Amino acid sequence: MVTISPYGAWNSPIDAADAARSGGGVLTADLHFGEVWWTESRPEEGGRVALIRRAADGRTLEVLGAPWNVRNRVHEYGGKPWAVFAGDGGKQVAFTHWDDQRVYVLALDEPDAIPKPVSPAPERPHGYRYSDLVAGPDGREVWCVRETVIGDSRVDVRRDLVALPVAGTAAQDADAVRVLTATHHFLTAPRPSPDGRHVAWIGWEHPAMPWDGTELCVAEITEDGFGPHRVLAGGPSESVCQLRWTDDDALDVLTDPTGWWNPHRVRLDGTSTPLLDAEVEIGGPLWQLGASWFAPLGDGRHVVLRGGRPALFDESDHSLVDIETPLTAWRASLACDGHTIVGVAGGPHSKPAVVALDVETLTPQILTGQPEGLPDAAYLPLPEARVFTGPDGQRIPAAVYPPTNPDFAAPDGELPPYLVHVHGGPTGQHSTVLDPTIAYFTSRGIGVVAVDYGGSSGYGRAFRERLRESWGEVDVADCAAVAQALADEGTADPARLAIRGGSAGGWTTAASLTTVSVYRCGTALFPILDLEGWSGSGGETHDFESRYLDSLVGPLPETAQRYRDRSPIHHVDRLAGPILLLQGLEDEICPPEQSDRFAAQLEGRGIPFAYLTFEGEQHGFRRFETVQTALRAELSFYAQTLGFQVSGVPTLQLRR
């Protein structure tokens, strides 16, 4: 029996605890010695990242139990935290441990072995960070990117490519760490050629972000490290985002000289040949080191991610054919050993899982289950892919999630409230993989629309660069255009539109509330609120993104007034409606200082607001208790500001 009840007030089987519990899951996957390995986040263990492997006999084994936390903070977003290899001591796994950021090695052939450190203890906590681990050519060293904190500022970081002896000598003697090279301020780990004579890596410099311009570097391997490097591809306006050696003398790389990330073959003699020249995105922004959008199958065939879905690419006829799988949203975590393809994928009704496909039959096998407590699919919204028209005539892709609950319907003539969900980045993209947060709202009768505004990845360089020097304008206008279109067509209640987002999405939320009148309220999670503070000279962000605003807003000091004019921190008096701020207190990317100042300015102005902070949380909430508390607060906030009744959640106290 269907109950008639106002939108927003529907009873839902999806509570905040369910959403928090199922918020973790599989992160990345790889293949080693015929076995599938992966990492998974566990909210109920404080967000700990576990390392798992599927043995040849089909058993699933946890390689490292608590308290080991296989995660690192290079670039603050981290990168691939483990590598499996064969060395003098047999099969081993090297990994980074979050608590001290050191590299450890575990012997896999010894049943009672315990991890041993192979990197030195830093003088200050997290003073050394390591990422993108690979094995050296002889298996006696772990090669990786090392960050060294060299001062008290968040931007006081130096990066080197280093070699750590597997024997562990560097654990006690920092001089045993071999510095291989340091060609650029930012680098990916070095990949040795099959014959061990050459090595390749990607590097870039401030103010470029890795999707702006990077360089493919190649050097000879010498006894002392690497010889002088040569740049074989990339440049100021060309982004190389992945490399793999094809043979001793050539590499396959993803790069975008024509404005789209496509595979190219680059030879050591400097010649480069596009393997594909198409207006499709095979590649993506290198937010985390170690991402993989393609893997060779052999005989000139490759598995690639085209628009986030797997496809077969054949060099012989340049064909690109989709691989049919039950899961439609794939992460940049592809691997192949010639027999098996492995990746991480989810769908609108499923969280990311490890998926294996036989190379010959392409038959998919899902190797990992779904989190406990996922609701019946009847309560999960099915996103509708739509394209809206922006104020400048540009196409704006979006996913519309309608209110979905088989037990309830709204009174005749009532339109639902809608949340505009803004992804982070801003050089990011919305994924249609199951998001329990979205289902938490839609199952209560609150619609959600996720917008890929101008600047989002996945649509080519020209679309990304719509945001150049226009952050706070293009993103705001595109999101507002989508919200207004839903209201104009009768899908959403024009008086009950809200906006929400985290990080860069939090920026767009606050910038929208202080510049347009489309929304009744908004939620900003760990947001950017003061562009001057978040710039490289402002000291309120980390090194990786400290020059991001050069392209998003403009160079300093020439455009300093633009920074002030667009920053919500300077326009609190213009807020179109109430705002909820949610902030982790250990966030080094969007630190709490900005939210603190914003909340302080709101006091006494008569604008309803709430500001919740969370101990132990960094950028993005990982702990069960945090996610549960934040979701309940957000629902109560919308109930009070959008005008509906909810039960079963504490009433969020709004200040004025």
N, C-alpha and C positions, 0 to 999 in steps of 0.2 A: 504494500500500500504506500502510495506516494503522499508525503505530507506537504502541505502548502505553507511556506515560511519565507520571510524576506531574505533576499540575498545577503550573505555575510553571516546570517544567524543559523545556517544549517548545522545540524549535528554531524560530526565526521568521525569515522573510525581511525583517522590519521591524527594522532596527537603529537605534541611537540617531542615527547620522548621517542616515539617511533621515528620521526624525522631525524632526530639527533643520532639515534642508534644506527640508522642506515646511511648516515652521511659519509662514512668512510668507504673502504673498499679497495679494489685493485688500483694501483697507480701505474706501474710500468712492467713490462715483461721482456724476456730474452730467452735464447736457446744456448745451452752449454753442454757439450758432450752428449748430445741426444736427449737431454732433459730440459724441461721448461721451468724457468725461474721467474719469480715475480715479487714485487713488493706490494704490501697492502697496509692502509691506514686503519687504526683501530680507535675510534672515539672513546670507547669505554675503558681504554687503557691510557687515557690522557693524550690521545692522538699519536701514540707510539706507532712507528712504521716497522712492520715485521718483514723478514725475508723468508720466502717460501720456495720450495722446489717440488716438482712432481717427478718421482723416481721412475726408472725404466719399467718397474713392475706396476706402475699406476698409483702407488701410494703418494699421498701428499704429506710432506714433512716440513715442519718449521725448522729452518736452519739455525736461527738464533732466537732463543726465548727472551723474555723480559729479564733484565731491563734494557737489553740492547735495542737501540733505536736507529734504524738504518736510514739516515737522512743527513744532509749537509746544508750549509747556508752560504755557499759561494753565490755571489750576486744577490744574496738574501732569498732568492727563489729556489736555490739548490740546483742540483743536476744529478745525473745518474750516480747512485751511491755505491755500486758494487761492480766487481769484475771477477769472473771465474776463469781459471787458467791452469795449465800444467807447468810445474816447475821441478826443481831438484827434489823437493819433498813430496811429489805427487800432485794430485788435484787439490787446488786451494781456492778459497774465495777471499778477496780483499773487499773491505767495506768501510764506510765512514760512520762513526757513531755520533749522534747528535749532542750528547751531553758534553763531550770535550772536543768534538770535531776532529779527532785524530783518526788515522787510518789503521785498521787492524787486519790481520790475516788469520784465517782459520783453516787448518789442514782437514780436508774432507775425507781422507782415507784413514784417519785415526779416530776411532769411535769415541774416545774420551777427551779429545783435544779441546782446548779452550782458546778463544781468540787471544792473539798477542799483538801488542802495538808495534807498528813499523814506522811511525812518524814520531818526531820528538814532542814532548809536552811543551806547550807554549808558556811564556812568562806571564801572559795575561789571559783570562778566560776567552776561549775562542779566538786567540791571537793568530793561530794558523787555521785555515779552512781548506779542504781538499774536495775536488769533484771531478766527474767525468773520468772515472778510473778505467785504465786499459793495461794490459800486460805488455811489458817490454818484449823485444824479439826473442830473448832466450828464457823468458819466464823467471828470471832472477830479480826483476825489478817491477814495481808498479809505477806506471807513468800517469801523470794527472796534472790538473791545474791546481796551483797552490795560491791562495790569497794570504797575504801577510798584513796584519794591522800595524801600521807604522806611526800612528798618532792617535790623538783623542777625538778628532773629528770623524764623523760618519764617512767622509770621503777619503780618509787617510788609509788607503789600501793599495798595496802593490801586488802584481800577479806575475807568476813565473810558471813555466812548464818544468816539472821536476821529476826525478826518479827516486823512488824509495826502495832500498834493498829489502827483499822479502825476508832475508835472514834476520832482520830486526835491528841491525846495528845503529840505525838512525834514531831508534827509540830512546837511546841514552846519549847519543852523540849527534847533535844537529849538523855537524860538519859532514856527516856521512850522507846527507841529502845531496844528490847531484842536481844542480841547476842546469837544465838542458838548453833553454833559451828564454828570452823575454822580448819578443819582437814588437808586441803591441800592448796597450793598456788592458785589453780584453782578449782572451784566447780560449779556444777549445783544446781539449787534450790532444796530444800528437798520436797519429795512427801510423805505425810502421808499415812499409810495403811488404809484400809476401816474401821477398828475398832478403829483407832486413837491411837493405842498402840505403833506402830513402825513408823519409817521414813527411807527413802532411798534417796541417792543422789550419784552422780559420782564426783570423785576428781582425780586430777593428779598434778604432780610436774615438775618443770624445771629439765632437759632440754627437757622432753618429750612434744610433741604436742599431742592433744587428740586422734589422729589416731595412735599414737605410742603405748601408754600404759596408761590406766586409771584404777581406782578401783571403784567397786560397794560397797558402804558403807551402813550399816544398823545400827541403834541404837534405843534404847527405848526412847520414849517421856516422859520427866519428867516435873515437875512443873517449874524447872529452865531453861529448854532447852532440850538438848539431853544428854543421857547417853553416856558412852564409845562406840565407834563404832567398828564394825567388818567388815572385808573385805570379801565379799562372792564370788566375781568374779573379773577378770581382773588381771593386773600385768604389769611388765615392757615391755613385748612384746605382750600384749593382750589388745585390746581396746573395752571397753563397751561404746556404743554411745547412747543408749536409754533404759529406764526402764519403766515398768508399773506394778502395783500391780495386781496379778491374784485373790488373796483372802487375808485373814488376815495373812497367813503364807508363801506366795510364790510370786515371781515376775517373769514376763517375761521380758527378756532383750535381746538386740542385742549385740553380742560380737563375737570375731574372733579368738578363740584359734587354729583353723585349717587354718587360713589365709583368711577366708571369713566371713563377717558379716552375721550371721545366728541367728535365735531366739533360746534361751535357757530358760529353767525354773529353777530358782534358789530358793531353799527353805531356810527358816531361820535356819534350822539345818545344813546348809552348803552344802547340796547335790545339784548337778547341772545336768540337763539332757538336751541334745540337742534336740530341737523339730524338727530341720531340719539340715541335714549335707550334704550340696551340694556346689558345686563350683559356687555359684551365690551370688551376692552382695545385701543383704537386709540390708541397713544401709549406712552410709557415714561419711565423715569427719565432726566433730562437730565445724564448723566455727562459727555458731551462736547458742546460748543456746535456748533450747525449740524445736529443730527440731524433727519431728516425721515421721518415716519410716514405722510404723506398728500400727494397732489399732485392738482390739478384737471386733468380731461381736457377740460372744456368741456361746455356744455349741461346743467349741473347734475350731472354725473357726476364721480366722484373715484376714484382708485386709493388704497387704504388698506392698512395692515398690520393684520390681525386675528389676534392671537395669533402674530405673527411670520410670517404667510403673506399673500400678496396677495389682495385682494378688490376687487370693484367696488361702490361705494356710489352709489346714485342718489337724489338729493334728492326727486324727484317722487313716489316710492312708498316711500321709506325702505328700499329693498331692499339687501341685502348679500349678494353672490354671489361665491363663491370663484373665483379665476382658477387654472386648472389649469396647473401648470408642473412640469418634471421635478425642480426644486429646491425643497425644502420649508422651509428656514430662511433667512429674509430679514433683512437688517440695516436699521436706520433710515436708509436712504439712497435714498429714492424721489425721482424727478424726472420731469417730463413737459413737453414743449414743444408739446403739441397733436397731434403726429404719433407720437411715440415715448415709451414708458415705459421708464425705465432704473432698475436697482437692482442690489444686490449680494446674491447668494444662494448657498447651498450645500446639501448634504444629507449623510446618514449616510456616503455613499461618495464625497463630493466636497468639496473645499475651496471657499471662497467665490469666485465668479466674477462678472464683469459680465454682466448679462442685460438684453436689450432686447426689448420687446414692441411690435408695431404696435398703435396705439390701436384700429383698426377690427377687426382679426382676432384680436388678443390672442395671436398666434403668437409663442412665445418663440424668441429667438436667443441662444445663449451666445457671448459675444464674446471671452472669455479662456480660455486653456487651464488645465490642472492642472499643479502643480509636477512637475518631473522626479523620478522615483524613487518615485512612489506605488505601493504594492503592489497585487497582484491583489485584486479585490473579495472573493475567497473567504477572504482573511485579515482582512477588515474586519468588525467586529461590526455587527449590525443592532440598534439599541436598541429595547427593548420599553417602550412608555409604560405606566406603572402608577400606581396611586394606593393609597397605604398609609394606615393609620389611626394618628394620633398619640396620645400619652398623654392628651390632652385631648379626644379624639374628632374632632379636625380632620383634614381630608383632607391628605395629603402627596404631591404629584406627584413622580414620579421616573422616570428612564430607566435601565433595566437593560441592561448590556452583558455578555452571557455570554462565557466563554472561546470563542475562535473560531480554529480552525486545522484545515484539512482533512487535514493530514498526521499529526495526533496525536489520541489519545484517552487518557483517564485509566484507570487500573485500576478494575475493578468495585468499587463501594462507596465510592470516594474522592470527597469533596466538595472543590470548589475554594476557594482563598482568595479573598476579595473586598476591594476597596478602596472605601470610601465617598468619593466625590469631592465636595468642597464648593466651590461657586462663590464668587466674590468679591462685593464690594459692602459690606455684605450685601444691599443693595437691588439685586440682580442677578437673573439667571435663567440656567439652563443652556440652552445651544443644542445641538441634535442635529447640527449640522454636523460633518463629519469632523474629528476631533481625533487627529492622529498619536500623541499621548502616550497616549491611551486604547488605541488599536490596538497600541501597543508592548507594553502589558501583557496585553491580552486574547489576543493571538496567542501568548503564552507560557503561557496557561492560567490567567491571573489575571483574575477577573471584576471589573467596575467597576459601581457604581451611583451615578448623579449625582442628588442630592436637591435639590428646590426646597422648602426648609424654610420655615416661617412667617417672613415678612419679605421673601420673594422678590417680584419684580415679575412682572406678567403675569396676576395673578389678582384685581385690584381692590384698592382702598385698605384694606378691612377685613383682607384677608390680609396686606398689607404691614405694617399696624399691629399685627399679632400680636406683632411683635418690640419694640414700644414699651416701653422700660425693662426689656426681658427678654432683651437680647443676652447670650449666654453661658448661657442657660437654654432658651429655645424652640428655637434652632438646634441646640443640643447634644441636646436631648430628641428632636427630630424625626429627626435623623440616626441617633441610636442606635436609635430605633424601627424605622426602615427596615432597618438592619443586623440587628437582632434578628429581624425578620420574615423576612428572607431565610434566616437560620439556622434558625428554627423550622419553616419550610416545607421544609427540606431542599435549598435552592438553594445555600447557602454553608456552609462549614465554620465552626462557631461558635468554634473555637479559633484560626482564622486570619483574623480580621477586622482590617482596618487602615483608617485614615482619612488623607486627604491634602487639601490645599488651599492656595491662595495668597492673600495679603493678608487680607481678612476670612475667607476659607476657612482661612488659616493660624491665625487666631485661634480659629475653631471647632475646628480640629484640636487645638491646645494646650489649649483649655478642656475639650474632651472627655476628653483623656488625663489631666487632673487632676481630673475630677469623676465619670466613669463608668468601669465596668470591662468594657465591651463589646469594646474593641479590644486587640489584642496590641501594636500599635505605630502610629506615625504620622509623616507628613512635612509639615512646615510651611514653605512657601515665602514669603519676605519677609513674615513675620507681624506682627500686633499681639500683644503679650504683656503689656503694662503699660498699663492703662487710664488711670491717673493721668498717666503720661508722654505718652500719646497725646491727652490732652485739650488744650483751648486754652491752659490755664495751664501745661501740662507741657512745652511746647516741642518735642515730638517728633513733630509732624506738620505738614502744610501748612495754609494758611488755609482752603481750601475745605471740609475736613472737620474743622476744629478745634473745631466745636461740634456735630458729628454725634452725639456721645455724650450730649448733653442729652436727645435723644429715645430713643436706644438703651439708655442706662443710667439717666440721671437728671441733673437739674441739680446743679451744684456751687455751694457746698460742702455742701448739704443731704444729698446721697447719697454723700459721700466714702467712707464705710465700705463701701458696695456696690461701689465701684470696686476697693477693695483685696480684698474677699472674692472677686470674680470673676476677678481677674487671675492668669493662670498663673504670672507671675513670682514671686508670693508663695506658690506651692504646688508648687514643684518636687519636694518630697519626696513628693507624692501621685501622681506620674506612674505610670500603670498599666503602662507598658512603654517600650521604647526610642523615641527620637525623632531624626529627621533634620531639621536646619535648613539652609535654602538661602537666601542673602541677597545682593542686589546692594549694592555699596558706595556707589553714587551715588543711592540711593533716598531721595527727599524725602518720600514719602507714608508709608512704613513704614521709617524710617531704621534703619541697622544697630545703633545704640546698644542697642535693645531685645534683639535677638538676641545681641549681645555679652554683655549682662548675664545673659541666660538661660543661655547656654553656660558662662559663668564659674561660675554657681551649680551647674551639673551636675557640674563637675569634682570627682572624689573621692567622689561619692555612691554609686558602684557601679551606676548606671543607664547602660546602653549608649547612646551618642549619637554623632552626628557633626555638625560644623558647617563648611559650605563657603561661602566668600565669593567674589564675582566682581567684579573691577575693571571699571569702565566700564559696569556695568549699572544701570539705574534700576528703576522699579517694573514688574515683568514682564520676563522675559528675552527679549532680541531677537537676540542674537548666536549664530551657529551653534555656536561652540565652547562657549559657556555651556550652551545647551540640550542638546548632546550629553553634556557632562560631568555635568550634573545628572541626566539620565535614567539614565545608566549607574550613577551613585551610588545612585539610588533603587532600581533593580532589585537591586543587590547588597545594599542594606539590607534589602529584603523577603526576599531569599533567606536571609540570616542570621537574621532574626527570625521568619519564618514557616515556615522549615524545608524548603527545597527547594534543589536544586543548579542553578546557572546556569554557562554557559561563555561566553567571548568578551567579558566585561566585567571591568575591574579590580576587585579586592576592596576594598571600602570599609573603611577602618580605623575601627573603633568605639572610642571612648574611654569611660572609666568614671570 
